Every structure is written in structure tokens, then in C-alpha cells.
Amino acid sequence: MSIKDRVSEVLEATPKGLLINGEWRDASDGGTFDVENPATGEVLATLASATEEDSRAAMDAAANAQESWARTSARERSEILRRTFDLVQEHKDDLALLMTLEMGKPFKESQGEVVYGGEFLRWFSEEAVRHYGRYVDTPEGNLKMIVTHKPVGPCLLITPWNFPLAMATRKVAPAVAAGCTMILKPARLTPLTSQFFAKLMIEADIPAGVLNVVSSASASNVSGPIMEDPRLRKISFTGSTPVGKQLMKTAADRVLRTSMELGGNGPFIVFEDADLDKAVDGAMAAKMRNMGEACTAANRFLVHESVADEFSKKFAEKLDALKPGNGLEEDTTVGPLVEKKARDSVTEFVQDALDNGAEAVVGGKAVDGPGYFFEPTLLTGVTEQCRVFKEEIFGPVAPVITFKDEDDAVRLANATEYGLASYVFTEDISRALRIGDRIEYGLLGMNVGVISNAAAPFGGVKESGLGREGGAEGIEEYTTVQYMGMPSPWA
């Protein structure tokens, strides 16, 4: 049976209700919302839409389960994550199908996200049993210090629409490993993958109330009541900078722990000594992964003036060879944007650049017909006045800006309030390391276009957020440190 033949079966197997205290239930007012396929405009499924009352019920469940869950052994939490990892591998095509249906990315890319997202489950299953404290003497020798890491408590996890599985596992896995209970709020546009993932966690025997899922047409219906509750101890959010700022203001009233992974404006720097074929391959990966709908996407291509024409020509040829289409078609290499508003935004970005003197070497317009498609586009002659230089595009548009020397490249790279992902291509390792020291970004790819990995700390600086997800640092975001002092037995 082909993957397209399994659409109805997988959609039928995906829970449509709210997961509260281990049970799938309807919304308290019976409300629902539709999930749409951005490639066709068709409704895929109708889900329960959480109300304020449902949010409070989820908070009750998480708070009531916290004490017993915190006392659960690290080995047991580890085994739940490992069983979930195994189930994700068993259902990898089901999860990939759901992502392609609700988000639009080509099926092969969705399969890649299942691999990436699954690794957070495996990584934190291993970290759960290796999160050590310490027992040492004070420098004076009169006290013994016992330092422990305790779960911070109930957490609100808000995930974006662009990586429906990976953003859920990147938050849920460390919370489980640390011993925190959770309320997961998936994005309105792409909740199906998270619903299916939660079903797998239940199959892996996660206790009732530890993971609660409240999909909703209204984010405020969920986040508002929960963030007002004094029992909530942490919020982790991935999304836009304006929304993140508002959530941080609200979190300040409760002095909540916060992890914020926000917007980006990633520079992709190509020096005159770069291997241009490698640089173009890296550019394709950094720009076109997820149709450019990624906070880590290369947003501005800063190319040395001596190689800009050659780089642009090679890059344009690669972009022009891509085929937009439904992600379930085997020859599709570019899916749709997630909704009409996103396509309209990209159209406005390109028109602004053209109005300011840029040229569309390839692409430059929306694709006629059903779905929210936009042509892969390369813009040259872009200046610092263009919106594509200053703002996050979140689409398949690559603006090329030239620079004169290393100082000029650094200036252009840092000329933004954002600081998440960045990329540099050069054969001079000393130069690459200097760039790493000088640019203000939390992530830097050196001669590579994709660097995300479950074992690496992910996060930005400036208005791209705070905190880190993944890596050895990831579990720390879900723990609080306690120090206990006692008289030294030798004092």
C-alpha cells in the first residue's frame, strides 16, 4: 500500500480530543476547529478546541501528578522515553504522513524530521539517568555540601507549526527526563502530529496527568489561565519574537522559569576563498529546508563581491530545478507555505525588494492554482533598505547582498536585533573562528548548511530568545538547584 493510500487510515487513528489526566475528551463547550491541508485547501480533520475551563483542568491534572512523578526513578522515566522512541520509529511513516498533510513539506523531508525529532527522545532517555549532583566539602572544611537538581515543576510547552514533531519532542523529552509534568499546546495549524505523538507516549505508559495536550483554535484560551496559575513553574515557547515578548511579560508576574526560542534573521556568509559548489549545496540546505519556514533558515546571503555573480548563478540554477507540489507526490521538492497569510507575506517581501531595485533572477511570484505555493526565488541587487534584509522572510526567497571584506561581512551579519542561526563558508579555518568570535549568534554552521542535532545546545541571543534546548544543557532548563549544608563528620 502506498503512503497516499494510507491517508484515511492514519487520520482515523489520530486522536481528535483533548488529553487531560490520561483521557481523551471533548472540549467543555463542545467547540471544535478544522485542520487544513495547505497543498489543497481541504479540511483534514476536526479537533476539539480547548476552552479556559479545559486549560484549568489540564493544570489541575499536571499539578496533581507532579509530586508522584518527581519521585519516579530516573530509570523509569528513561524507559518511558526509550519506549516512546521505539514507537516513533515503528510509526515513522504515519508521523511523516501527518506532517506532510498538515504542514506541507515533502514526504522525504517529513521522514527526516521524524529521525531528528526522535533523537531527542533517545538522547534524553540517556540523560535522565546521568543528571548528577555533587557531595563535597566547603573550602573551609566545616560543612559538607549536598547539591541536587530537582524538577522545576509543572510546565507549559507551546510549540510552533513548522516542525510539528521535533519541537514537541525537544520540549517534552527533557521535561520527562527531569521529572516535570507538562501541558502541551500545539500550534493551531499543525496539531495532528502532536496528537499522534501523545498517543504513542500513552502507549509507552506515561502516567496519567504527566502529559496533557490542549489543542485549541485560541492560544489565549490555553495560555492565559495556565500562566495565571501559581502552580505553574515554567513556560517553554517556540515562535515569533513579539509573542515571546508578551509571554515573558506575563511570566514576570509569576517569576516563571522561561525558555524562549524566537525569531531569526540568519546570515549566510560566503567568502572569496569558499568552495562555491559546497557553498551552494549548503545554501540550498540552509534556505530550502522546510520551504524556508524555519527560524534557522538562511535569511540573508552575504557574498563577497568577487564571487557574487558566480555564486548567484549556481544558486539560481539549483533553485530553478526545484519542483513545487503536493508533498505526497514523489517528484515534489518544494511544498506549499502553511497558509494564505504566509504566502501573502512572502509576496509583499519580494515586491518590496523589487521596488527597491532588486532583481528576481528566478521565481518571484506565487504559483497559480490550489494551495499556498510560492516559486523558489533568488534576488540580487538587494540593499540594506529592503525588508528582506531586515526582517525574517519565512519562505523560499534568497536575497543576495555583497560585501567587501571581513569587517564589512561582520557588520552586515550583526545588523539585526536577532541572533539565532548563522553560517560561514571559507577555506580559512582561522577566519571561520574569528567570525565565530565576532558575530552575535547562538548557532554557527562552518561550511555546513544544517547543524541542528539533539546532542547540541540550540538557542539564540539578543531578540532570538534565551535558554537552550537539546544537548547536556537541555535538561537543566527543567530543573532547579537545591543546596543542603550539613556539619562535616570530620569537623
C-alpha positions in Angstrom: 0.0 0.0 0.0 1.4 3.4 -1.0 1.7 6.2 1.6 -1.1 8.1 -0.2 -3.4 5.2 0.2 -3.0 5.3 3.9 -4.2 8.9 4.4 -7.7 8.0 5.7 -6.3 5.2 7.9 -3.7 7.5 9.6 -6.1 10.4 10.1 -8.7 8.0 11.6 -6.0 6.7 14.1 -5.1 10.2 15.2 -6.9 11.4 18.4 -9.2 14.4 17.9 -9.8 15.2 21.6 -8.0 16.9 24.4 -5.7 14.7 26.5 -6.4 15.6 30.2 -5.4 13.4 33.1 -4.8 10.4 30.8 -8.1 10.6 29.0 -9.1 11.9 25.6 -12.1 14.1 26.0 -14.2 16.7 24.1 -13.9 20.4 24.8 -16.0 21.5 27.8 -18.2 23.6 25.5 -18.2 21.1 22.6 -16.2 23.5 20.4 -14.1 22.3 17.5 -11.7 23.7 14.9 -10.6 22.4 11.5 -7.1 21.5 10.3 -6.4 22.3 6.7 -4.1 20.8 4.1 -2.1 23.8 2.7 -1.4 22.0 -0.5 -5.1 21.6 -1.4 -7.1 23.8 1.0 -9.1 20.7 2.0 -10.1 20.1 5.6 -8.1 17.1 7.0 -9.7 16.7 10.4 -11.8 18.5 13.1 -10.4 18.6 16.6 -11.7 19.6 20.0 -10.8 23.2 20.8 -9.7 23.7 24.4 -11.5 26.4 26.5 -10.3 28.2 29.6 -12.1 25.5 31.6 -10.2 22.8 29.8 -6.9 24.6 30.4 -7.6 24.8 34.2 -8.5 21.0 34.1 -5.1 20.3 32.4 -3.4 22.5 35.0 -5.1 20.5 37.8 -4.0 17.2 36.3 -0.4 18.3 35.9 -0.2 19.8 39.4 -1.8 16.7 41.0 0.6 14.4 39.2 3.8 16.4 39.9 4.8 15.1 43.3 4.5 11.4 42.5 6.1 11.9 39.1 9.1 13.7 40.6 9.6 10.7 42.9 9.6 8.3 39.9 13.0 6.8 39.4 15.2 8.2 36.7 15.4 4.7 35.2 11.6 4.5 34.8 11.5 7.9 33.2 14.3 6.9 30.9 12.5 3.7 29.9 9.3 5.6 29.0 11.3 7.9 26.7 13.1 4.9 25.2 9.8 3.1 24.6 8.4 6.2 23.0 11.4 6.4 20.8 10.9 2.9 19.6 7.2 3.6 18.9 8.1 6.7 16.9 10.4 4.5 14.8 7.6 2.0 14.4 5.2 4.7 13.2 7.7 6.8 11.4 5.8 6.9 8.1 2.5 7.6 9.9 4.1 10.6 11.6 5.7 11.8 8.4 2.4 11.5 6.6 0.6 13.6 9.1 3.3 16.3 8.9 3.1 16.4 5.1 -0.6 16.6 5.2 -0.9 19.4 7.8 2.3 21.4 7.2 3.0 20.7 3.6 6.7 19.7 3.5 7.7 16.9 1.0 7.3 13.5 2.5 11.0 12.8 2.4 11.6 15.9 4.5 8.9 14.8 6.9 10.7 11.5 7.3 13.9 13.4 8.1 12.1 15.3 10.8 10.9 12.0 12.3 14.6 11.0 12.6 15.6 14.3 14.0 12.7 14.6 16.4 13.0 11.0 17.6 16.6 11.6 18.6 15.5 14.0 21.4 13.6 11.1 22.9 16.7 8.8 22.7 19.1 11.5 23.9 17.1 12.5 26.9 16.4 8.9 27.8 20.1 8.6 28.3 20.5 12.0 30.0 17.7 11.1 32.6 20.0 8.7 34.4 23.1 10.8 34.2 22.0 14.1 35.7 24.3 14.3 38.6 24.5 16.5 41.7 27.6 16.7 44.0 28.6 16.0 47.6 31.8 17.9 48.5 33.5 19.8 51.4 33.2 23.6 51.6 36.6 25.3 51.2 36.8 25.8 54.9 36.2 22.1 55.6 33.5 22.7 58.2 30.5 21.8 56.1 29.5 19.1 53.6 27.6 20.5 50.6 24.9 18.4 49.0 23.8 19.9 45.7 20.9 18.3 43.9 18.9 19.0 40.8 15.1 18.9 41.3 12.4 19.1 38.7 11.2 22.7 38.4 7.5 21.6 38.4 4.6 21.8 36.0 5.5 23.2 32.6 3.5 24.9 29.8 5.1 23.9 26.5 3.9 25.9 23.4 5.1 24.6 20.1 5.1 26.1 16.6 3.6 24.8 13.3 6.8 24.4 11.3 8.3 21.4 12.9 5.3 19.6 14.5 7.1 16.6 15.8 10.6 17.8 16.6 9.5 20.9 18.5 7.3 18.7 20.7 9.9 16.1 21.4 12.6 18.8 22.0 10.5 20.1 24.9 8.6 17.0 26.2 11.7 14.7 26.3 13.8 16.9 28.7 10.8 17.6 30.9 10.1 13.9 31.2 13.7 13.2 31.9 13.9 15.8 34.6 10.6 14.7 36.3 8.3 17.6 35.3 4.7 17.3 34.4 3.5 19.1 31.2 0.7 20.8 29.4 1.5 20.8 25.7 -0.2 23.4 23.5 0.4 22.5 19.8 0.1 25.1 17.1 -3.4 25.6 15.7 -2.3 25.0 12.1 -0.5 21.7 12.8 -1.8 19.8 15.9 -2.3 16.4 14.3 1.3 15.3 14.7 1.4 16.2 18.4 -1.9 14.4 19.0 -0.5 11.2 17.4 2.8 11.6 19.4 0.9 11.9 22.6 -1.0 8.8 21.7 2.4 7.0 21.4 3.5 8.3 24.8 0.4 6.8 26.4 1.2 3.5 24.7 4.7 3.9 26.3 2.9 4.0 29.7 3.5 7.6 30.7 1.3 8.1 33.9 -2.0 9.9 33.7 -1.6 13.7 34.2 2.1 13.8 33.4 1.5 14.8 29.8 -1.6 16.8 28.9 -2.4 18.1 25.4 -4.8 21.0 24.8 -5.0 21.8 21.1 -7.2 24.9 20.5 -8.2 27.4 18.0 -7.4 30.1 20.5 -3.9 30.2 22.1 -5.0 32.7 24.7 -7.7 30.3 25.9 -5.0 27.9 26.8 -2.0 30.1 27.9 -3.9 32.8 29.8 -5.5 30.7 32.6 -2.5 28.4 32.9 0.0 31.2 33.2 -2.1 32.9 35.9 -2.0 29.7 38.0 0.6 29.9 40.8 1.2 26.1 40.4 2.8 26.6 37.0 6.6 26.9 37.3 7.9 27.1 33.8 7.0 28.1 30.2 8.8 27.0 27.1 7.8 28.7 23.9 9.0 28.5 20.3 7.5 31.1 18.0 7.7 34.7 17.0 9.6 37.3 18.9 6.5 39.6 19.5 4.5 36.7 21.0 7.6 35.6 23.1 8.0 39.1 24.5 4.4 39.2 25.6 4.6 35.8 27.2 7.8 36.9 29.1 5.9 40.0 30.4 3.2 37.7 31.7 5.7 35.2 33.1 7.4 38.0 35.1 4.3 38.4 37.2 4.7 34.8 38.4 8.6 34.8 38.3 8.3 31.8 36.0 11.3 30.0 34.5 11.3 30.7 30.8 12.8 29.2 27.7 12.3 31.3 24.6 13.3 30.2 21.1 12.2 33.1 18.9 12.7 34.7 15.5 15.8 34.7 13.4 17.5 36.6 10.6 20.3 34.2 9.7 23.3 35.5 7.7 24.9 33.0 5.2 28.4 34.4 4.6 30.4 33.3 1.6 34.0 34.5 1.4 36.1 34.7 -1.8 38.1 31.6 -0.9 35.0 29.4 -0.4 34.4 26.2 -2.3 31.4 27.6 -4.2 29.9 24.3 -5.1 29.9 23.3 -1.4 28.6 26.8 -0.5 25.7 26.4 -2.9 24.8 23.0 -1.6 24.9 24.5 1.9 22.8 27.4 0.8 20.2 25.0 -0.6 20.0 23.1 2.7 20.0 26.3 4.9 17.4 28.1 2.8 15.1 25.5 1.3 14.7 23.0 4.2 11.0 23.3 5.2 10.4 25.7 2.3 12.4 28.3 4.2 9.8 28.2 7.0 12.4 27.7 9.7 13.8 30.1 12.3 17.3 28.7 11.5 16.8 29.4 7.8 19.4 31.4 6.0 17.7 34.7 5.6 20.4 36.9 4.0 23.2 35.7 1.7 26.2 37.9 2.3 28.6 37.1 -0.6 32.0 38.6 -1.3 31.7 40.9 -4.3 34.4 39.0 -6.2 32.3 35.7 -6.3 28.8 37.1 -6.0 27.9 36.6 -9.7 29.2 33.1 -9.9 27.6 32.1 -6.6 24.3 33.6 -7.6 24.3 31.8 -11.0 25.0 28.4 -9.4 22.4 29.0 -6.7 19.8 30.2 -9.2 20.2 27.0 -11.3 19.6 24.8 -8.2 16.6 26.8 -7.2 15.1 26.8 -10.7 15.4 23.0 -10.8 13.1 22.5 -7.8 9.5 21.4 -8.3 6.7 22.8 -6.2 3.8 20.5 -5.5 1.9 18.4 -3.1 4.4 16.8 -0.6 2.9 13.4 -1.2 3.9 13.4 -4.8 7.3 11.6 -5.3 8.8 14.3 -7.6 7.9 17.2 -5.3 10.9 19.0 -3.9 9.1 22.1 -2.5 5.8 22.1 -0.7 3.4 24.9 -0.1 3.6 27.6 2.5 1.5 26.8 5.6 -1.4 29.3 4.9 -2.6 32.1 2.7 -1.3 34.7 5.1 2.2 33.3 4.9 2.1 33.4 1.1 0.8 36.9 1.1 3.6 38.0 3.4 6.3 36.4 1.2 4.7 38.2 -1.8 5.0 41.5 -0.1 8.6 40.9 0.9 9.6 40.2 -2.8 7.6 43.1 -4.1 9.3 45.5 -1.7 12.7 44.2 -2.8 11.8 44.7 -6.5 10.5 48.2 -5.7 13.9 49.0 -4.1 15.9 48.0 -7.2 16.4 44.2 -6.6 16.1 41.7 -9.5 14.4 38.3 -9.4 16.9 36.0 -11.2 14.5 33.1 -10.8 11.0 32.9 -9.3 9.5 35.9 -7.7 5.7 35.2 -7.6 3.0 33.0 -6.2 2.0 29.8 -8.1 -1.5 29.8 -9.6 -3.9 27.1 -8.6 -5.0 25.5 -5.3 -2.7 25.5 -2.2 -0.4 28.2 -1.0 2.7 27.8 -3.2 5.4 30.4 -3.9 8.2 29.9 -6.5 11.7 29.4 -5.2 13.2 32.8 -5.7 16.7 34.3 -5.9 17.0 38.1 -5.6 20.1 40.0 -6.5 20.9 43.7 -6.1 19.4 43.7 -2.6 20.3 46.5 -0.3 20.1 47.2 3.4 16.9 49.2 2.9 14.9 46.1 1.7 12.6 44.4 4.1 14.2 41.0 3.1 17.5 42.3 4.7 15.9 43.5 7.9 13.0 41.0 8.6 12.5 37.3 8.8 11.2 36.0 5.4 9.9 32.6 6.4 9.6 31.4 2.8 11.6 30.2 -0.2 13.2 33.5 -1.0 17.0 34.0 -1.1 18.3 37.6 -1.2 21.9 38.1 -2.1 23.9 41.1 -0.7 27.5 41.7 -1.5 30.3 42.7 0.9 33.9 44.0 0.5 35.9 42.4 3.3 35.7 40.6 6.7 34.8 43.7 8.7 32.0 44.5 6.2 30.7 40.9 6.4 30.6 41.1 10.2 28.9 44.5 10.2 26.1 43.2 7.9 25.7 40.0 9.8 25.2 41.8 13.1 22.9 44.5 11.7 19.8 42.9 13.2 18.1 42.5 16.5 18.1 38.8 16.0 20.8 36.3 16.8 19.9 32.6 16.3 21.5 30.7 13.4 24.3 31.8 11.1 26.5 30.2 8.5 30.0 30.9 7.1 31.8 29.3 4.1 35.5 29.8 3.8 38.5 27.5 3.4 40.4 29.6 6.1 39.7 28.0 9.4 41.2 30.9 11.3 38.9 33.2 9.5 35.9 31.0 10.4 36.9 31.0 14.0 37.3 34.8 14.0 33.8 35.1 12.5 32.5 32.9 15.3 34.0 35.2 17.9 32.7 38.3 16.3 29.2 37.6 15.2 26.3 37.7 17.7 24.6 34.3 17.1 23.9 31.3 19.3 24.5 28.9 16.4 27.1 28.9 13.7 27.5 26.4 10.8 31.0 26.3 9.5 31.0 25.1 5.9 27.7 23.3 6.5 24.1 24.3 6.0 22.3 22.2 8.6 23.7 21.9 12.2 20.7 21.0 14.4 21.3 17.9 16.5 19.7 16.5 19.6 23.1 16.4 21.3 23.8 20.1 20.7 22.6 23.1 22.6 20.1 25.0 20.5 19.2 28.6 21.2 19.9 32.2 20.3 21.0 35.6 21.7 19.5 39.1 21.6 15.9 39.0 20.5 16.1 35.4 19.3 15.5 34.2 22.8 17.1 32.8 25.9 17.8 29.3 27.3 19.0 26.3 25.4 17.2 23.1 24.1 19.0 19.9 23.4 22.4 18.8 24.5 23.6 18.4 28.0 22.2 21.9 28.7 18.7 21.0 27.7 17.7 19.1 30.9 19.0 22.0 33.0 16.1 24.2 31.8 13.7 21.9 33.5 15.5 21.6 36.9 16.2 23.8 39.9 19.3 23.5 42.0 19.0 22.9 45.7 21.9 23.2 48.2 21.9 21.4 51.5 24.6 22.1 54.1 25.4 19.8 57.0 28.3 19.7 59.5 31.3 17.8 58.2 31.8 14.5 60.0 35.5 15.5 60.3 35.0 19.0 61.7 
